[in-house]
Amino acid sequence: MNVDVVGILELSSIADGFKTLDAVVKKSPITILKAELLNPGKYLIMISGDVASVEAAMDAGIIAGGKSIIDHILLSNLDKQVIPAIKSCIAPEEWDALGLLETNSVASAIEAADRSVKEADVHIVGIVTGNEAGGKAMLKLSGAIGDINTAMSSAAAMVKEKGQLCRDVIIPGPHSDIKEFVCGN
């Protein structure tokens, strides 16, 4: 499935998450990419569709979610690397440098991923979302050290401005023994 437009709502309440999901799907014809519980006690909604439908659904979701909204984004012209990187880890093509961006919200990590690949020639290795990250998210990038520095600087600044940055780390010349652990073993 080629996804060009994505809307993400992340809520601090599971009950409000279900209420928001209902409001979103009632508002306009969208596709639900993800709707799931996140530890500790959060709810994630990820939708796609045409721009107008996703905008309308997001507006309804923001109203329905109210004070439970932790983070939300609407991205159009989404880079083709982003959705596959959410679904599975893709072994690094270039192993010159590794960029790791740990965020307090899934929405921020996905927005950072899209920005990173548009800022520099980097490869998204994976975007760890949800329960395997304890409700946080982790963006993993690989590429040449200069490109990783550019991508990470831009992405970290954006996430920090939103108050969602946990940690950003660049590993120049990562040892080959850690490669299998970057995607899990």
N, C-alpha and C positions, 0 to 999 in steps of 0.2 A: 504494500500500500504506500503510495507516494503522498506524503503529508506536507502541505505547503503552509497551512495556517494551524496554529495550536493555541488553545486557551487553557490556562492552568489556574485552579483555585486550590489553595491549601488552607485548611481550617483547624482550629485548636479543639473543636468539639466534634465528636463522632456523630451525635444526634443532629447537630446543625449541618454536618456534612451530607447526611441523607436528605434533609430538608432542602439543602442547596442543590443537590443533584436533581431532585424532583423539579425544582423551579427551572433549572437549566434546560432539561429535556422538554419541558412543557412550553418553553418560550420560542424555540425555533428548531428546525431540522438540523441536528448536528450528529456527529458520530462520537460515541464515548470511547476514548482510547484506553483510559484507566479510571477506575473509581474504586478506591481501596482504603482500608484502615492502615495507618502508619503508627508505629510505636514512637513515642509514648502517647497514645490517645489522640492522634491527629487523623484527619481525613483528607485524601488527595483526589481531585477530580481533574482529568485531562481530556479535553475535547478537541475535535477538528471539524472542519466543514468549510463552506465559503466564508469570506471575510464578514459579510453582513450578518450571517447566521451566528457565527461565533461571537461577534461583538454584542449582538442582542442577548445571546445566552449568557455571556460573561456579565453584562449589566444586570441581568436578572439574578445571577448567582451572587454578585457582590451585595445586592440589596437583601437577598434571602440569608446570606451568611452573616451579614452585619458585623458585630464586634468579634465574631469567631474567625474572621479572615486573618490569616497570618501573613500570607503573601499571595499575589496574583499577577499574572502576565498574559498578554495576548501578543503572539509573535506571528507576523506574516512574512512571507518569503523565507521561511525556515530553511536553513541549510540541510541538504540531503543526508548529511552524516548524523544529525541529531537523533532522530527517531530510532534508527538501528542501534545506536549506542546506548539508548535507554533499555532496549530489549535484551542486548547481550554485549559482552565484552569482545572487542575486536583487537586481535594481537597487534602490537605496535609495528608499523612498517619501518619507521626510522627510530633508532635507539640512541640518538645523540644526546637527547635530554628528555626528562619526564617532568611534566607539570601536574601538580595535584592541588585542586581547589576544594576545600571542605566548607560547606555552607550549612546554615541552620534551616534552610528550606529547600525543597525539591525544585520549586519554581525558579529560585535564584540560580541553582546549578544549571538548569536547562537554558535559561536566558544567557548565562555566562558561556555555555558551550556554543550557542549560536553566535554570540559576539566574538568568541575566540577564533573560530574558523573563518570569520569574515575579516578579522584584523590581521591575521598572519597565516602562513602556510603550515598549519598544524593538523594533526590527525587526532580525532576523538577516539581514544581507546575504549572509554566507557563512561557511563554516567550511573553511578550507584545511587539508587533511590529507595526510600522506604525502609522497610523493616531490617534489611541487612545492614543498614547504616544507622540504626537506632532512631529513625525519624529525621536524621540529617541527610545530606547528600554529598557525593564526592564526584567531581569531574576529573577525569584522567586524560591528559594530553601527551602526545609524543611529537617530536620533530627536532629540527636543528635548534641549537641553543638560542640563537638570536630570535628565531620565530617564537620559541617558547617564552622567552622573556617578554616579547611584545604582547603576545596573547594573554599571558598571565597578568601582566601589569594592567591591561585594559579591563580584563574580567574581574580581577580582584578589586579594582577601584570601584567598579559598578556595584558589585555585591556589598562592599563595605559601605557605600553611600546608602544602600537600602537597609543597613544594619543587620545583614544576614551572613557576614563573613565570620567563619570560625578560624580557618587557617589556610594560608597559601604557601606551598613549598615547591621549589624547583630543584631537581636532582640532575646536575650535569653529569654526563657520562655514566649512567647507572650501570651497575655490575650486571653481567648477563645472568647471574644466579637468581636475581629477583624478578626477572622477566615473567616467569610462570606464575608468580604470586600477584603480579599486577592485575592479571585477569582471573585470579583464583587458581587453586591447584586441584 
